[in-house]
């Protein structure tokens, strides 16, 4: 059996201080983890998804290390111990399901590479995790009405947070896509954004309306007063460091006002009680469809991947799409 060793998870690097000197097991562990990340990237997983995989894998390796066991020793008893350990930390049911999904992906990779013989995680999670014990439809995300969304955005006083909120609502872009927007990505002539290339996105052009433009310009004037260095082209920057914001800043800017208004309950395990940045994408999609936009146009604006051969030949005129967008996107009284 391989014995797992001490590690520094920020760099996926490992040390051997406790036992004085390196061993083959340490090098193997580093290689397995790095190769797993390379494999995940090759399969098209988003960088944020790969990053989130690290926590459950780290916790599992810690448990194996405590028992002086290798990857191939994982069985139902150890998985029960792992589940009990994570539940004891107060982790939500949804997060636990994500954890076991990550571990299953990790073990699928190792099984494919011949590092382990079997992957016992799918059968375990089917028995012990709620989603796999019921035939009910997955719980739906929080959906605000148009008036509730208007109330949320108009409640936000901070210029950056307000601009982030309305841009997410009016474009349906993902949090990572918003963070990577640069000043040069904005086309003020036709009110459009050119997003950076991402694994999950096909169409990179999205539109915004006059309401959104008003709030964006207010933020940009504030950004100019901050004295952001010329070399930093990020649209959204931190107030103090003047550099590009991260996902935690976006989350806080959205969740704090949503909590004040009662749209977000951090103490609930129900997805429908949570309002996060991704809830804007749900709102954007739902209200465009309810306002009569065709599914093809909605898919184009969302940047959904083209999964069928016929999609490749479905060329959409961008000017028609822009006009249809301006007709269908809800107005929020900004």
VOBA-1610 file (N, C-alpha, C; in pm, whole numbers, padded with zeros to 5 digits, always signed):
BEGIN
Unk+00083-00119+00000Unk+00000+00000+00000Unk+00088+00126+00000Unk+00048+00230-00079Unk+00120+00356-00074Unk+00080+00431+00051Unk+00173+00498+00112Unk+00143+00583+00226Unk+00145+00729+00179Unk+00036+00801+00205Unk+00026+00940+00160Unk+00099+01031+00257Unk+00139+01149+00206Unk+00229+01233+00284Unk+00173+01374+00307Unk+00250+01455+00376Unk+00208+01592+00405Unk+00212+01676+00278Unk+00128+01783+00273Unk+00116+01857+00148Unk+00087+02005+00171Unk+00113+02080+00065Unk+00077+02222+00060Unk-00023+02234-00054Unk-00151+02250-00020Unk-00255+02237-00121Unk-00264+02356-00215Unk-00215+02471-00176Unk-00225+02586-00266Unk-00149+02561-00394Unk-00043+02486-00386Unk+00040+02460-00504Unk+00035+02314-00547Unk-00053+02236-00485Unk-00058+02092-00510Unk+00082+02032-00491Unk+00161+02091-00403Unk+00296+02040-00382Unk+00304+01975-00246Unk+00399+01888-00229Unk+00405+01806-00109Unk+00541+01818-00043Unk+00543+01806+00089Unk+00668+01810+00164Unk+00684+01680+00242Unk+00807+01654+00288Unk+00833+01530+00361Unk+00902+01560+00493Unk+00872+01679+00549Unk+00937+01720+00672Unk+00919+01619+00784Unk+00799+01566+00796Unk+00769+01482+00911Unk+00852+01356+00914Unk+00890+01305+00800Unk+00960+01179+00797Unk+01102+01189+00744Unk+01148+01314+00721Unk+01287+01332+00683Unk+01323+01273+00550Unk+01293+01343+00442Unk+01334+01294+00310Unk+01218+01247+00229Unk+01232+01251+00097Unk+01124+01214+00007Unk+01122+01066-00021Unk+01009+01020-00073Unk+00993+00880-00113Unk+00924+00876-00246Unk+00920+00760-00305Unk+00852+00743-00433Unk+00704+00773-00420Unk+00647+00740-00303Unk+00504+00765-00282Unk+00472+00913-00295Unk+00560+00999-00242Unk+00536+01144-00253Unk+00532+01187-00399Unk+00633+01143-00476Unk+00639+01180-00616Unk+00522+01127-00695Unk+00477+01006-00662Unk+00361+00949-00731Unk+00236+01031-00703Unk+00221+01073-00579Unk+00103+01149-00540Unk+00098+01283-00613Unk+00211+01351-00619Unk+00218+01477-00692Unk+00181+01456-00839Unk+00236+01352-00897Unk+00211+01325-01039Unk+00064+01293-01065Unk+00004+01211-00979Unk-00137+01175-00996Unk-00225+01298-00993Unk-00202+01384-00897Unk-00286+01504-00884Unk-00267+01600-01001Unk-00144+01620-01041Unk-00119+01711-01154Unk-00174+01653-01284Unk-00157+01524-01303Unk-00209+01461-01425Unk-00361+01461-01426Unk-00421+01449-01308Unk-00568+01457-01300Unk-00616+01594-01344Unk-00549+01701-01303Unk-00588+01834-01344Unk-00571+01852-01495Unk-00462+01799-01550Unk-00442+01806-01694Unk-00554+01733-01767Unk-00592+01616-01715Unk-00700+01538-01776Unk-00832+01614-01769Unk-00858+01679-01655Unk-00982+01756-01638Unk-00988+01871-01738Unk-00875+01939-01759Unk-00871+02048-01857Unk-00895+01994-01997Unk-00837+01877-02026Unk-00853+01816-02158Unk-00998+01780-02184Unk-01071+01745-02078Unk-01212+01710-02091Unk-01303+01832-02093Unk-01243+01950-02083Unk-01321+02073-02096Unk-01379+02127-01967Unk-01334+02077-01850Unk-01384+02130-01725Unk-01331+02272-01704Unk-01416+02357-01650Unk-01379+02496-01627Unk-01274+02505-01516Unk-01185+02603-01522Unk-01083+02619-01417Unk-01141+02627-01277Unk-01256+02696-01263Unk-01317+02708-01130Unk-01365+02572-01080Unk-01415+02488-01172Unk-01460+02354-01133Unk-01343+02272-01084Unk-01234+02277-01158Unk-01114+02202-01120Unk-01063+02252-00984Unk-01067+02382-00964Unk-01021+02438-00836Unk-01108+02387-00721Unk-01241+02380-00743Unk-01331+02334-00637Unk-01310+02187-00604Unk-01259+02110-00700Unk-01233+01968-00676Unk-01127+01947-00569Unk-01042+02047-00549Unk-00927+02027-00460Unk-00969+02002-00314Unk-01072+02070-00267Unk-01110+02057-00127Unk-01151+01915-00090Unk-01248+01852-00160Unk-01284+01715-00122Unk-01170+01615-00143Unk-01090+01635-00249Unk-00977+01543-00271Unk-00877+01557-00158Unk-00851+01681-00115Unk-00761+01705-00003Unk-00813+01636+00122Unk-00943+01651+00151Unk-01000+01592+00271Unk-00992+01439+00267Unk-01016+01382+00150Unk-01011+01237+00139Unk-00867+01187+00159Unk-00772+01256+00097Unk-00632+01216+00112Unk-00589+01227+00259Unk-00636+01330+00328Unk-00605+01344+00471Unk-00656+01223+00549Unk-00778+01180+00516Unk-00835+01064+00585Unk-00756+00937+00555Unk-00719+00919+00430Unk-00639+00802+00394Unk-00503+00806+00463Unk-00446+00926+00469Unk-00316+00941+00533Unk-00321+00906+00681Unk-00429+00951+00748Unk-00445+00921+00890Unk-00450+00771+00915Unk-00507+00698+00819Unk-00519+00552+00832Unk-00403+00477+00766Unk-00304+00554+00715Unk-00188+00497+00648Unk-00229+00404+00534Unk-00320+00455+00451Unk-00373+00377+00340Unk-00350+00449+00208Unk-00354+00375+00099Unk-00341+00432-00033Unk-00476+00447-00101Unk-00475+00503-00222Unk-00599+00527-00296Unk-00680+00399-00316Unk-00611+00287-00340Unk-00681+00163-00372Unk-00746+00098-00251Unk-00727+00156-00131Unk-00787+00099-00010Unk-00923+00159+00021Unk-00969+00252-00058Unk-01097+00318-00030Unk-01212+00219-00046Unk-01289+00201+00061Unk-01405+00111+00057Unk-01524+00181+00122Unk-01636+00109+00135Unk-01758+00172+00186Unk-01743+00220+00331Unk-01662+00149+00411Unk-01644+00191+00549Unk-01568+00323+00558Unk-01464+00336+00478Unk-01391+00463+00476Unk-01477+00575+00420Unk-01559+00545+00319Unk-01649+00645+00264Unk-01752+00689+00367Unk-01799+00595+00448Unk-01891+00631+00557Unk-01822+00726+00655Unk-01698+00694+00686Unk-01622+00779+00777Unk-01601+00918+00717Unk-01572+00921+00587Unk-01553+01050+00519Unk-01683+01130+00521Unk-01797+01066+00492Unk-01926+01134+00490Unk-01959+01188+00629Unk-01938+01107+00731Unk-01964+01150+00869Unk-01877+01269+00906Unk-01752+01264+00865Unk-01658+01374+00893Unk-01705+01504+00829Unk-01745+01499+00702Unk-01787+01620+00632Unk-01920+01671+00686Unk-02012+01579+00720Unk-02140+01622+00779Unk-02117+01691+00912Unk-02018+01643+00987Unk-01987+01703+01117Unk-01935+01845+01107Unk-01890+01884+00988Unk-01842+02021+00967Unk-01955+02116+00927Unk-02077+02063+00921Unk-02191+02147+00886Unk-02205+02177+00739Unk-02144+02093+00654Unk-02151+02115+00510Unk-02291+02081+00459Unk-02343+02163+00370Unk-02479+02143+00320Unk-02489+02019+00233Unk-02613+01972+00214Unk-02637+01854+00132Unk-02591+01876-00012Unk-02617+01995-00064Unk-02575+02026-00201Unk-02424+02021-00215Unk-02352+02079-00118Unk-02206+02077-00122Unk-02153+01935-00111Unk-02215+01854-00026Unk-02174+01714-00014Unk-02189+01640-00146Unk-02298+01666-00216Unk-02318+01601-00345Unk-02210+01645-00444Unk-02174+01772-00438Unk-02066+01821-00524Unk-01933+01757-00487Unk-01910+01740-00357Unk-01787+01676-00310Unk-01775+01534-00366Unk-01884+01458-00356Unk-01877+01319-00401Unk-01872+01310-00553Unk-01928+01408-00621Unk-01913+01413-00766Unk-01768+01434-00804Unk-01699+01523-00730Unk-01557+01549-00755Unk-01473+01425-00728Unk-01502+01358-00617Unk-01426+01237-00582Unk-01449+01126-00684Unk-01573+01115-00732Unk-01602+01014-00833Unk-01526+01042-00961Unk-01518+01170-00999Unk-01443+01208-01118Unk-01295+01174-01100Unk-01243+01200-00981Unk-01103+01171-00949Unk-01075+01021-00959Unk-01165+00941-00904Unk-01145+00796-00908Unk-01172+00738-01047Unk-01261+00800-01122Unk-01280+00758-01262Unk-01149+00774-01339Unk-01083+00887-01315Unk-00955+00911-01381Unk-00852+00805-01341Unk-00841+00780-01211Unk-00742+00682-01165Unk-00774+00541-01214Unk-00903+00509-01224Unk-00939+00378-01277Unk-00904+00369-01425Unk-00928+00476-01499Unk-00894+00481-01642Unk-00744+00463-01663Unk-00665+00521-01573Unk-00520+00515-01584Unk-00461+00389-01520Unk-00544+00306-01458Unk-00495+00183-01398Unk-00431+00202-01262Unk-00456+00317-01198Unk-00399+00343-01065Unk-00478+00268-00959Unk-00611+00262-00977Unk-00697+00183-00889Unk-00777+00087-00975Unk-00830-00016-00912Unk-00905-00118-00987Unk-01051-00079-01003Unk-01110-00026-00896Unk-01252+00005-00900Unk-01279+00145-00846Unk-01399+00194-00878Unk-01448+00320-00824Unk-01579+00290-00752Unk-01574+00288-00621Unk-01691+00251-00542Unk-01778+00370-00505Unk-01739+00489-00548Unk-01811+00609-00505Unk-01952+00621-00564Unk-01975+00593-00694Unk-02112+00608-00747Unk-02216+00526-00672Unk-02186+00400-00638Unk-02281+00319-00564Unk-02304+00374-00423Unk-02198+00425-00363Unk-02210+00480-00228Unk-02299+00604-00227Unk-02276+00695-00318Unk-02355+00819-00317Unk-02500+00792-00356Unk-02524+00689-00436Unk-02661+00653-00471Unk-02739+00609-00348Unk-02669+00546-00255Unk-02734+00497-00135Unk-02748+00603-00026Unk-02647+00691-00013Unk-02641+00777+00105Unk-02669+00925+00080Unk-02670+00970-00043Unk-02696+01111-00068Unk-02836+01131-00121Unk-02899+01239-00077Unk-03043+01259-00097Unk-03084+01256-00244Unk-03008+01322-00329Unk-03048+01332-00469Unk-03059+01195-00534Unk-02980+01100-00487Unk-02978+00969-00548Unk-03077+00873-00483Unk-03150+00921-00378Unk-03246+00836-00311Unk-03389+00871-00350Unk-03408+00959-00443Unk-03542+01001-00481Unk-03551+01023-00630Unk-03671+01009-00683Unk-03694+01033-00825Unk-03750+01172-00849Unk-03752+01256-00744Unk-03803+01392-00760Unk-03712+01473-00850Unk-03771+01572-00915Unk-03692+01661-00998Unk-03597+01742-00912Unk-03480+01778-00965Unk-03386+01859-00887Unk-03452+01990-00845Unk-03414+02038-00727Unk-03471+02162-00675Unk-03432+02279-00765Unk-03528+02366-00788Unk-03504+02480-00877Unk-03435+02593-00803Unk-03361+02673-00882Unk-03293+02789-00826Unk-03393+02899-00791Unk-03345+02990-00709Unk-03425+03107-00673Unk-03457+03189-00798Unk-03583+03223-00817Unk-03623+03306-00931Unk-03697+03427-00879Unk-03639+03546-00900Unk-03706+03670-00862Unk-03803+03712-00971Unk-03908+03781-00931Unk-03994+03845-01028Unk-03920+03966-01085Unk-03976+04025-01189Unk-03913+04144-01247Unk-03913+04257-01145Unk-04022+04273-01072Unk-04029+04381-00972Unk-03931+04356-00858Unk-03911+04230-00819Unk-03814+04198-00714Unk-03671+04227-00760Unk-03642+04194-00887Unk-03509+04224-00939Unk-03487+04375-00943Unk-03590+04450-00984Unk-03579+04596-00984Unk-03555+04649-00843Unk-03624+04590-00746Unk-03606+04630-00607Unk-03465+04602-00559Unk-03411+04486-00595Unk-03276+04449-00554Unk-03173+04547-00610Unk-03177+04570-00740Unk-03076+04654-00804Unk-03089+04799-00760Unk-03210+04846-00745Unk-03228+04985-00701Unk-03191+05003-00554Unk-03191+04894-00478Unk-03152+04900-00338Unk-03001+04917-00322Unk-02923+04867-00419Unk-02778+04870-00409Unk-02727+05012-00436Unk-02654+05065-00341Unk-02602+05201-00354Unk-02458+05203-00406Unk-02378+05104-00372Unk-02238+05102-00416Unk-02232+05094-00568Unk-02160+05186-00634Unk-02159+05190-00781Unk-02107+05061-00846Unk-02004+05000-00789Unk-01951+04878-00847Unk-02048+04762-00831Unk-02101+04744-00711Unk-02195+04634-00686Unk-02320+04650-00772Unk-02366+04773-00788Unk-02485+04798-00870Unk-02458+04764-01016Unk-02339+04802-01065Unk-02303+04772-01204Unk-02289+04621-01225Unk-02230+04552-01129Unk-02216+04407-01138Unk-02353+04341-01145Unk-02443+04384-01056Unk-02577+04324-01049Unk-02655+04344-01179Unk-02657+04467-01229Unk-02738+04491-01349Unk-02675+04426-01472Unk-02543+04418-01476Unk-02478+04354-01591Unk-02507+04203-01590Unk-02504+04141-01473Unk-02539+03999-01465Unk-02685+03976-01505Unk-02773+04064-01460Unk-02916+04049-01490Unk-02946+04072-01638Unk-02881+04171-01697Unk-02914+04209-01835Unk-02842+04124-01939Unk-02738+04050-01900Unk-02663+03970-01998Unk-02668+03820-01971Unk-02693+03780-01847Unk-02694+03638-01814Unk-02557+03574-01817Unk-02451+03654-01815Unk-02316+03596-01821Unk-02280+03533-01687Unk-02181+03445-01692Unk-02135+03377-01571Unk-02041+03469-01492Unk-02024+03433-01366Unk-01940+03513-01276Unk-01798+03527-01330Unk-01739+03415-01376Unk-01603+03420-01429Unk-01592+03504-01554Unk-01698+03503-01636Unk-01698+03584-01758Unk-01703+03733-01723Unk-01779+03766-01620Unk-01788+03906-01577Unk-01654+03955-01523Unk-01589+03873-01442Unk-01462+03912-01381Unk-01356+03942-01488Unk-01358+03868-01597Unk-01253+03882-01700Unk-01279+03993-01800Unk-01391+04066-01788Unk-01420+04175-01882Unk-01320+04289-01865Unk-01267+04338-01977Unk-01178+04453-01978Unk-01251+04575-02034Unk-01197+04690-02010Unk-01256+04814-02060Unk-01271+04811-02212Unk-01173+04752-02278Unk-01173+04748-02425Unk-01276+04651-02483Unk-01339+04571-02398Unk-01437+04472-02444Unk-01575+04533-02465Unk-01592+04659-02424Unk-01723+04724-02435Unk-01733+04800-02566Unk-01840+04774-02640Unk-01869+04849-02762Unk-01987+04942-02731Unk-01956+05071-02717Unk-02060+05167-02680Unk-02149+05206-02797Unk-02108+05172-02919Unk-02189+05207-03037Unk-02315+05122-03045Unk-02301+04992-03018Unk-02420+04906-03027Unk-02453+04839-02894Unk-02392+04891-02784Unk-02416+04837-02650Unk-02395+04685-02647Unk-02273+04644-02674Unk-02240+04501-02671Unk-02110+04478-02596Unk-02090+04355-02554Unk-01966+04312-02490Unk-01908+04195-02568Unk-01777+04193-02582Unk-01709+04077-02638Unk-01640+04005-02524Unk-01690+03886-02491Unk-01638+03812-02377Unk-01512+03736-02414Unk-01433+03703-02314Unk-01313+03623-02336Unk-01352+03479-02372Unk-01262+03412-02441Unk-01286+03272-02476Unk-01292+03188-02350Unk-01397+03109-02337Unk-01414+03017-02224Unk-01458+02881-02278Unk-01423+02777-02204Unk-01456+02641-02248Unk-01606+02620-02262Unk-01685+02684-02175Unk-01830+02660-02173Unk-01907+02751-02269Unk-01840+02849-02330Unk-01914+02947-02409Unk-01886+02935-02557Unk-01994+02942-02638Unk-01979+02942-02783Unk-01981+03087-02833Unk-02101+03150-02838Unk-02110+03289-02879Unk-02048+03379-02772Unk-01959+03470-02815Unk-01890+03557-02720Unk-01947+03698-02715Unk-02048+03728-02799Unk-02106+03861-02803Unk-02237+03864-02726Unk-02248+03952-02629Unk-02374+03973-02557Unk-02407+04122-02562Unk-02534+04152-02541Unk-02581+04290-02550Unk-02630+04340-02415Unk-02636+04471-02399Unk-02698+04532-02282Unk-02783+04648-02329Unk-02869+04699-02243Unk-02961+04805-02285Unk-02924+04938-02220Unk-03008+05038-02243Unk-02979+05173-02195Unk-02973+05180-02042Unk-03061+05107-01975Unk-03058+05104-01828Unk-02921+05057-01778Unk-02874+04949-01838Unk-02745+04894-01799Unk-02633+04992-01832Unk-02643+05058-01946Unk-02540+05153-01988Unk-02527+05268-01888Unk-02640+05316-01836Unk-02638+05426-01740Unk-02558+05388-01616Unk-02586+05267-01563Unk-02519+05221-01441Unk-02372+05192-01468Unk-02341+05134-01583Unk-02202+05107-01618Unk-02121+05236-01628Unk-02178+05337-01689Unk-02105+05465-01702Unk-02080+05528-01565Unk-02176+05515-01474Unk-02156+05567-01339Unk-02038+05498-01272Unk-02032+05364-01288Unk-01921+05291-01228Unk-01788+05330-01294Unk-01787+05346-01424Unk-01662+05379-01494Unk-01610+05516-01450Unk-01702+05609-01426Unk-01659+05740-01373Unk-01596+05724-01235Unk-01654+05639-01153Unk-01597+05609-01021Unk-01462+05541-01037Unk-01453+05447-01131Unk-01327+05376-01157Unk-01216+05474-01194Unk-01249+05574-01274Unk-01151+05674-01316Unk-01101+05755-01197Unk-01189+05783-01102Unk-01151+05861-00984Unk-01063+05780-00888Unk-01067+05648-00901Unk-00986+05562-00814Unk-00838+05567-00851Unk-00807+05613-00970Unk-00668+05616-01012Unk-00613+05478-01044Unk-00691+05399-01116Unk-00648+05265-01153Unk-00530+05274-01250Unk-00423+05199-01228Unk-00306+05204-01318Unk-00345+05175-01462Unk-00282+05241-01555Unk-00315+05227-01697Unk-00302+05084-01745Unk-00205+05010-01688Unk-00185+04872-01733Unk-00296+04778-01689Unk-00376+04819-01591Unk-00490+04737-01548Unk-00611+04775-01632Unk-00653+04687-01719Unk-00765+04716-01808Unk-00897+04655-01759Unk-00894+04592-01643Unk-01014+04526-01590Unk-01127+04626-01571Unk-01248+04588-01611Unk-01364+04675-01591Unk-01394+04689-01442Unk-01394+04578-01371Unk-01426+04580-01229Unk-01300+04559-01146Unk-01270+04656-01060Unk-01148+04651-00979Unk-01184+04669-00832Unk-01092+04629-00746Unk-01106+04651-00602Unk-01082+04798-00569Unk-01151+04846-00467Unk-01136+04986-00429Unk-00998+05017-00373Unk-00944+04925-00296Unk-00816+04952-00229Unk-00695+04917-00316Unk-00690+04794-00367Unk-00572+04750-00441Unk-00570+04795-00586Unk-00686+04838-00639Unk-00697+04884-00779Unk-00664+04773-00879Unk-00679+04648-00839Unk-00659+04540-00936Unk-00790+04467-00958Unk-00790+04371-01049Unk-00912+04301-01089Unk-00977+04230-00970Unk-01108+04239-00961Unk-01179+04172-00852Unk-01176+04021-00874Unk-01206+03946-00767Unk-01214+03800-00779Unk-01357+03755-00753Unk-01378+03623-00759Unk-01512+03567-00747Unk-01573+03593-00609Unk-01490+03600-00505Unk-01542+03626-00371Unk-01598+03767-00358Unk-01532+03864-00425Unk-01581+04001-00424Unk-01717+04010-00495Unk-01730+03941-00608Unk-01858+03940-00680Unk-01966+03879-00592Unk-01934+03767-00529Unk-02031+03699-00443Unk-02079+03792-00331Unk-01985+03857-00263Unk-02022+03945-00152Unk-02105+04064-00200Unk-02067+04121-00314Unk-02140+04238-00364Unk-02285+04206-00397Unk-02312+04080-00429Unk-02448+04039-00464Unk-02524+03985-00344Unk-02461+03899-00267Unk-02531+03827-00160Unk-02567+03918-00043Unk-02484+04015-00011Unk-02514+04103+00103Unk-02645+04179+00084Unk-02666+04249-00028Unk-02795+04317-00045Unk-02912+04220-00061Unk-02886+04104-00122Unk-02993+04004-00138Unk-03037+03952-00002Unk-02943+03940+00090Unk-02975+03894+00226Unk-03057+03999+00300Unk-03019+04125+00287Unk-03092+04234+00353Unk-03237+04237+00310Unk-03262+04211+00182Unk-03398+04217+00127Unk-03475+04087+00145Unk-03410+03986+00203Unk-03478+03859+00228Unk-03480+03764+00109Unk-03400+03791+00007Unk-03394+03703-00111Unk-03293+03590-00093Unk-03206+03604+00007Unk-03102+03502+00030Unk-03101+03464+00176Unk-03112+03333+00203Unk-03108+03283+00340Unk-02986+03193+00355Unk-02877+03243+00413Unk-02754+03165+00422Unk-02765+03043+00513Unk-02868+03040+00598Unk-02883+02928+00692Unk-02965+02813+00636Unk-03019+02830+00517Unk-03102+02725+00457Unk-03020+02636+00364Unk-03054+02507+00361Unk-02991+02413+00269Unk-03065+02406+00135Unk-03180+02473+00127Unk-03260+02467+00005Unk-03204+02563-00100Unk-03185+02511-00221Unk-03132+02593-00329Unk-03223+02712-00359Unk-03354+02691-00344Unk-03450+02797-00375Unk-03449+02910-00272Unk-03378+02891-00161Unk-03365+02998-00060Unk-03236+03077-00077Unk-03158+03043-00178Unk-03029+03109-00197Unk-03031+03196-00323Unk-02978+03316-00312Unk-02963+03402-00428Unk-02815+03433-00444Unk-02754+03372-00543Unk-02611+03389-00570Unk-02594+03454-00706Unk-02471+03488-00746Unk-02452+03545-00880Unk-02510+03461-00992Unk-02510+03327-00978Unk-02563+03243-01086Unk-02714+03256-01099Unk-02781+03302-00993Unk-02927+03318-01000Unk-02967+03423-01103Unk-02877+03517-01134Unk-02905+03615-01239Unk-02918+03546-01375Unk-02835+03447-01400Unk-02841+03374-01527Unk-02974+03301-01540Unk-03021+03247-01431Unk-03152+03180-01428Unk-03263+03282-01455Unk-03253+03398-01393Unk-03353+03504-01412Unk-03352+03552-01557Unk-03236+03580-01611Unk-03219+03626-01749Unk-03284+03528-01847Unk-03254+03401-01833Unk-03307+03299-01924Unk-03458+03287-01913Unk-03507+03280-01790Unk-03650+03259-01767Unk-03733+03374-01821Unk-03690+03498-01795Unk-03774+03610-01835Unk-03763+03642-01983Unk-03654+03611-02047Unk-03650+03623-02192Unk-03747+03524-02257Unk-03748+03402-02207Unk-03839+03300-02261Unk-03985+03340-02235Unk-04013+03386-02114Unk-04150+03424-02080Unk-04196+03547-02158Unk-04101+03629-02198Unk-04135+03748-02278Unk-04142+03717-02427Unk-04128+03591-02465Unk-04152+03551-02603Unk-04030+03534-02691Unk-03908+03542-02636Unk-03791+03521-02721Unk-03777+03374-02758Unk-03735+03348-02881Unk-03720+03210-02927Unk-03607+03141-02850Unk-03620+03009-02836Unk-03520+02933-02762Unk-03383+02943-02830Unk-03379+02949-02963Unk-03252+02960-03035Unk-03181+03090-03000Unk-03257+03198-02993Unk-03197+03327-02959Unk-03147+03327-02814Unk-03226+03268-02723Unk-03185+03261-02583Unk-03057+03180-02569Unk-03051+03066-02638Unk-02931+02982-02633Unk-02809+03058-02685Unk-02829+03138-02790Unk-02719+03215-02846Unk-02667+03319-02746Unk-02759+03389-02680Unk-02719+03490-02583Unk-02654+03427-02461Unk-02698+03308-02424Unk-02638+03237-02310Unk-02501+03179-02345Unk-02474+03167-02476Unk-02347+03109-02517Unk-02340+02960-02498Unk-02457+02894-02499Unk-02459+02749-02480Unk-02383+02679-02590Unk-02316+02569-02556Unk-02239+02494-02655Unk-02333+02433-02759Unk-02284+02426-02881Unk-02363+02370-02991Unk-02341+02220-02994Unk-02442+02144-02950Unk-02425+02001-02931Unk-02473+01918-03049Unk-02554+01976-03134Unk-02604+01901-03248Unk-02545+01957-03377Unk-02527+01867-03474Unk-02467+01909-03602Unk-02546+02022-03667Unk-02678+02017-03652Unk-02762+02118-03717Unk-02736+02256-03659Unk-02692+02263-03530Unk-02666+02392-03467Unk-02555+02469-03538Unk-02460+02396-03594Unk-02346+02460-03660Unk-02391+02541-03780Unk-02501+02497-03844Unk-02549+02564-03965Unk-02659+02665-03935Unk-02693+02681-03807Unk-02798+02774-03770Unk-02737+02911-03745Unk-02709+02981-03853Unk-02644+03111-03843Unk-02747+03218-03802Unk-02716+03290-03695Unk-02806+03393-03644Unk-02750+03530-03677Unk-02833+03614-03736Unk-02793+03750-03768Unk-02784+03830-03637Unk-02666+03884-03608Unk-02645+03949-03479Unk-02726+04077-03462Unk-02753+04147-03570Unk-02835+04267-03560Unk-02979+04231-03527Unk-03030+04125-03589Unk-03164+04077-03554Unk-03169+04034-03408Unk-03063+03967-03364Unk-03056+03922-03224Unk-03054+04042-03129Unk-02979+04145-03164Unk-02973+04265-03080Unk-03109+04330-03067Unk-03178+04345-03179Unk-03310+04408-03177Unk-03409+04325-03096Unk-03404+04194-03112Unk-03493+04106-03038Unk-03462+04112-02888Unk-03335+04119-02857Unk-03294+04130-02716Unk-03351+04256-02653Unk-03335+04370-02720Unk-03383+04497-02666Unk-03534+04498-02649Unk-03601+04421-02731Unk-03747+04412-02723Unk-03791+04327-02606Unk-03714+04222-02574Unk-03758+04121-02477Unk-03700+04136-02337Unk-03585+04202-02322Unk-03521+04208-02190Unk-03606+04295-02097Unk-03637+04249-01976Unk-03721+04326-01885Unk-03659+04460-01845Unk-03742+04560-01832Unk-03699+04692-01787Unk-03715+04700-01634Unk-03616+04761-01568Unk-03612+04758-01422Unk-03630+04895-01358Unk-03659+04994-01437Unk-03684+05127-01383Unk-03562+05191-01318Unk-03446+05173-01382Unk-03322+05231-01330Unk-03319+05382-01356
//
